[in-house]
């Protein structure tokens, strides 16, 4: 599985606070793909919590 951030990220930091092993917020959220497989539960939680729905799990 892979995770991407679509255009429209508002850098709110919700994803990073929920799943800091995978998400880092700089100008926009950045995904650590190497950590996705071991952290799918919090990745899904972060995607559900994203206020602009830009986290896509493929």
C-alpha positions in Angstrom: 0.0 0.0 0.0 1.0 3.5 -0.5 -0.2 6.8 0.8 -0.2 10.2 -0.9 -1.2 13.7 -0.1 -3.3 15.4 -2.8 -3.3 19.1 -3.5 -5.1 21.1 -0.9 -3.2 20.2 2.3 -3.7 23.0 4.8 -0.8 21.9 7.0 -3.1 21.6 10.1 -0.9 18.9 11.6 -3.7 16.5 12.5 -2.1 13.6 10.5 1.3 14.2 12.2 -0.3 14.3 15.7 -2.2 11.0 15.0 0.6 9.1 13.2 4.0 10.8 13.5 5.8 7.7 12.3 4.3 8.3 8.8 3.4 12.0 8.5 5.6 15.1 8.9 4.1 18.5 8.3 6.5 21.0 6.7 4.9 23.4 4.1 2.5 20.5 3.4 2.2 17.0 4.8 5.0 14.6 3.8 4.6 10.8 3.9 7.3 8.4 5.0 6.4 5.5 2.6 8.8 3.1 4.4 6.7 3.4 7.6 3.3 3.0 6.1 3.0 -0.9 6.2 3.8 -1.0 9.9 1.4 1.8 10.8 -1.7 1.2 8.8 -4.1 1.6 11.7 -2.9 5.2 12.5 -2.6 6.0 8.8 -6.3 5.2 8.4 -7.2 7.2 11.5 -5.2 10.2 10.1 -6.9 9.9 6.8 -10.3 9.9 8.5 -9.4 12.9 10.6 -8.0 15.0 7.8 -10.3 18.1 7.6 -9.8 18.6 3.8 -9.7 14.8 2.9 -6.4 14.9 1.0 -4.8 11.8 2.4 -5.3 9.0 -0.1 -4.5 5.3 0.7 -3.9 3.3 -2.4 
